[in-house]
Amino acid sequence: METLLYLMPIALLLGGLGLAAFVWALRSGQYEDLDGAAERVLIDD
């Protein structure tokens, strides 16, 4: 039971960090053009 006192805050902290990283990626435009990179591979300059 004592280990839950240590593991629960650590799990919540890691989950919060993951959520913050996802929100940052959304706001910085990481998911704006999903097809662009795939199509750029096929274009021969």
C-alpha positions as CSV (number, residue, x, y, z in Angstrom):
1,M,0.0,0.0,0.0
2,E,2.9,2.3,0.7
3,T,4.2,1.9,-2.9
4,L,0.9,3.5,-4.2
5,L,1.8,6.7,-2.4
6,Y,4.9,6.9,-4.5
7,L,3.7,5.4,-7.8
8,M,0.5,7.3,-8.2
9,P,2.0,10.8,-8.2
10,I,4.8,9.6,-10.5
11,A,2.2,8.2,-12.9
12,L,0.1,11.4,-12.8
13,L,3.2,13.5,-13.4
14,L,4.3,11.4,-16.4
15,G,0.8,11.5,-17.8
16,G,0.7,15.2,-17.4
17,L,4.0,15.6,-19.2
18,G,2.7,13.5,-22.0
19,L,-0.4,15.5,-22.3
20,A,1.6,18.8,-22.2
21,A,3.8,17.5,-25.0
22,F,0.8,16.6,-27.1
23,V,-0.8,19.9,-26.6
24,W,2.5,21.7,-27.5
25,A,2.7,19.6,-30.7
26,L,-0.9,20.6,-31.6
27,R,-0.3,24.3,-31.0
28,S,3.0,24.3,-32.8
29,G,1.5,22.9,-36.0
30,Q,3.0,19.4,-36.0
31,Y,-0.2,17.8,-37.2
32,E,-1.2,20.5,-39.8
33,D,0.0,18.8,-43.0
34,L,0.0,15.0,-42.6
35,D,0.0,14.3,-46.4
36,G,2.6,16.8,-47.4
37,A,5.6,14.9,-46.3
38,A,4.3,11.7,-47.9
39,E,3.7,13.5,-51.2
40,R,7.1,15.3,-51.1
41,V,8.9,11.9,-51.1
42,L,7.3,11.1,-54.5
43,I,8.1,14.5,-56.1
44,D,11.3,14.3,-58.1
45,D,13.0,17.7,-58.3
